[in-house]
Amino acid sequence: MALTFYHGHGSPYSWRVWLALEHLGLPYELKVLSFADKDLTKPEFVAINPRHQVPTIVHDGFALWESLAILEYLDEIAGGHRLFPGTAQERARAWRLIREDEEHLDGKGLTPIYDELYKKPEGVAPDEARLEAGRRKLVEEMEYFGRELRGDFLAGSQPCAADFVLYPDIAYVKRIGQKKPQSKLEGILPAPIAKWAARIESAPYFDKTFPPHWRS
C-alpha cells in the first residue's frame, strides 16, 4: 500500500489526520509543505489538490482531501470501525461529537479569539467583548466534552476520530494561553479535559506529530 500524506505544521485539520495515521499504524510517506514558502500553491501540488490545502493524501494513485473524508477513508482501509468504533449508534455519536466540536467549540469559541489576537492589523486592539464571549463559550464547551468522556476517551478506552478532531483545538487553547496572556486562556481547561489531553499527549507517537515551531 503506497500512501503519501501531505501535511502543514500548525494546521489543526492536518494534525488530526497525522494522529489518526499513527494511531492506526498505517504506513505512509510524510511530505511537509511550507505555508511560508507557498508550497500549497505550487503547480506540482495543485495538480494533486486543486483546492491547494492540507491535509491531502494520495493512496495508490487516489488523491483525497478534506480531513473528515480522510479520517473515514483511513478507517475503511485500516479494517473498519477503529476510528469510528462500535455500533451504528456509537459511530453516529462520534460524528455528532465531531460536528459539535467544529460548530461550537471551534467555530464559536476558539475561532473568534484566534481572529481577534492573530488576524487584526498591527496596532488594532482586540475586541474585549468578543474575547470574553469566546472564553465563556470555550469553558462551556470544554465542560460539555468533559461530560461526554466514556472512560479515558470519548468512545472508551482508546481514542477515536472524535478525540483526534478535538485534541488540536484544545492544543490551540493551550498554545494561545501561553503565547497571548491577554487571551486569559492559560489554565482554563477543566480538569477532565486537561487529564484527557494529557492521555493523548502520552501516546508514543505524539511527539512526532507535535508542531516543531511550537517547541520554542
C-alpha positions in Angstrom: 0.0 0.0 0.0 1.5 3.3 -1.1 0.1 6.2 0.9 1.6 9.8 0.8 0.5 12.3 3.4 0.8 16.0 2.7 1.0 18.0 5.9 1.5 21.5 7.1 2.8 22.1 10.6 0.3 24.0 12.7 -2.8 23.1 10.7 -5.3 21.6 13.2 -7.0 19.8 10.4 -3.8 18.2 9.2 -2.8 17.3 12.7 -5.9 15.3 13.3 -5.1 13.1 10.3 -1.5 12.6 11.4 -2.6 11.5 14.8 -5.0 9.1 13.2 -2.4 7.7 10.8 -0.1 6.9 13.7 -2.8 5.5 15.9 -3.9 3.1 13.1 -0.3 2.1 12.4 -0.7 2.7 8.7 2.5 3.0 6.7 2.9 6.3 4.9 5.3 8.8 3.4 5.2 12.2 5.0 5.6 15.3 2.9 5.7 18.5 4.9 4.6 21.6 2.9 5.6 25.1 3.9 2.9 27.7 4.2 5.5 30.5 4.3 7.1 29.2 1.0 3.6 28.9 -0.6 4.1 25.2 -1.3 0.4 24.7 -1.4 0.0 27.0 -4.5 2.9 25.4 -6.5 1.8 23.7 -9.7 3.0 20.2 -8.6 0.8 20.3 -5.5 -2.2 22.0 -7.2 -2.1 19.2 -9.8 -2.8 16.8 -6.9 -5.3 19.0 -5.0 -6.9 21.9 -6.9 -8.1 23.3 -3.6 -4.4 23.6 -2.6 -5.0 22.7 1.1 -3.7 20.3 3.7 -4.3 17.6 4.7 -4.1 15.7 1.5 -3.4 12.0 1.0 -2.6 10.0 -2.2 -3.2 6.3 -1.8 -2.4 4.0 -4.7 -3.0 7.0 -7.0 -6.2 8.1 -5.4 -6.0 11.7 -4.1 -8.2 12.8 -1.3 -8.5 16.0 0.8 -10.9 17.3 3.5 -9.8 15.9 6.9 -13.1 14.3 7.8 -13.3 12.4 4.5 -9.7 11.3 5.0 -10.5 10.0 8.5 -13.4 8.0 7.2 -11.2 6.6 4.4 -8.4 5.7 6.7 -10.8 3.8 8.9 -12.0 1.8 5.9 -8.6 0.8 4.6 -7.3 0.0 8.1 -10.0 -2.6 8.6 -13.0 -0.5 9.6 -14.5 0.7 12.8 -11.3 1.7 14.5 -11.6 5.4 14.3 -15.4 5.1 14.3 -15.8 2.1 16.6 -18.8 0.3 17.9 -22.4 0.0 16.9 -24.2 2.2 14.3 -25.4 4.4 17.2 -21.9 4.7 18.7 -20.4 5.7 15.4 -23.2 8.2 14.8 -22.4 9.6 18.3 -18.7 10.0 17.2 -19.8 12.0 14.2 -22.1 14.1 16.3 -19.2 15.0 18.6 -17.0 15.9 15.7 -19.6 18.3 14.3 -20.2 19.8 17.8 -16.5 20.5 18.2 -16.3 22.1 14.8 -19.5 24.1 15.1 -19.4 25.1 18.8 -16.0 24.8 20.5 -14.0 25.8 17.5 -16.4 27.9 15.5 -18.0 29.9 18.3 -15.3 29.7 21.0 -11.8 29.3 19.6 -12.0 31.0 16.2 -13.2 34.4 17.4 -10.4 34.5 19.9 -7.8 33.5 17.3 -9.2 36.1 14.8 -9.0 38.9 17.4 -5.5 38.1 18.5 -3.8 37.0 15.3 -5.7 38.4 12.3 -6.3 42.0 13.2 -4.0 44.7 11.7 -1.0 45.6 13.8 -1.9 48.3 16.3 -5.6 47.5 16.3 -6.7 46.4 19.7 -8.7 43.2 20.1 -12.4 43.4 20.8 -12.5 42.6 24.5 -16.2 41.7 24.5 -15.6 39.2 21.7 -12.7 37.7 23.5 -14.8 37.3 26.7 -17.6 35.8 24.8 -15.2 33.3 23.2 -13.7 32.4 26.6 -17.2 31.8 28.0 -18.1 29.6 25.1 -14.8 27.6 25.4 -15.4 26.9 29.0 -19.0 25.8 28.3 -18.0 23.5 25.5 -15.0 22.0 27.3 -17.2 21.2 30.3 -19.7 19.6 27.8 -17.0 17.5 26.2 -15.7 16.5 29.6 -19.1 15.1 30.4 -19.1 13.2 27.1 -16.0 11.2 28.0 -16.7 7.5 28.2 -13.7 6.4 30.3 -10.3 7.6 29.2 -11.5 8.9 25.8 -14.7 10.0 24.1 -15.6 6.4 23.0 -14.0 4.3 25.7 -10.5 3.0 26.4 -9.0 4.0 23.1 -9.0 7.3 21.2 -11.4 7.6 18.2 -11.8 10.1 15.4 -13.7 12.5 17.7 -10.7 12.6 20.1 -8.3 13.4 17.2 -10.6 16.1 15.9 -11.0 17.7 19.4 -7.4 17.5 20.5 -5.8 20.0 18.1 -8.4 22.6 19.1 -7.6 22.0 22.8 -3.9 22.3 21.9 -4.6 25.7 20.3 -6.4 26.8 23.5 -3.2 25.9 25.5 -0.9 27.5 22.9 -2.8 30.8 22.7 -2.9 30.9 26.5 0.9 30.6 26.7 1.7 33.0 23.9 -1.1 35.6 24.3 -1.6 36.4 28.0 -4.3 38.9 27.1 -6.4 35.9 25.9 -6.7 34.8 29.6 -6.8 31.2 28.3 -3.9 29.8 30.4 -5.2 27.3 32.9 -8.7 27.4 31.5 -9.0 23.7 30.8 -11.4 21.9 33.1 -9.8 19.0 35.0 -11.4 16.2 32.9 -10.3 17.8 29.6 -6.8 18.5 31.0 -6.4 14.9 32.0 -7.8 13.7 28.7 -5.4 15.9 26.8 -2.5 14.5 28.9 -3.5 11.0 27.8 -3.5 12.0 24.2 0.0 13.6 24.7 1.3 10.4 26.4 0.8 8.3 23.2 4.2 7.1 21.9 3.7 8.7 18.5 2.5 12.1 19.9 5.9 13.9 19.9 6.4 13.0 16.2 3.3 14.9 15.3 3.8 18.0 17.5 4.4 21.2 15.5 8.2 21.8 15.7 7.8 25.6 15.8 5.7 25.3 18.9 8.6 23.9 20.9 10.2 27.3 21.3 
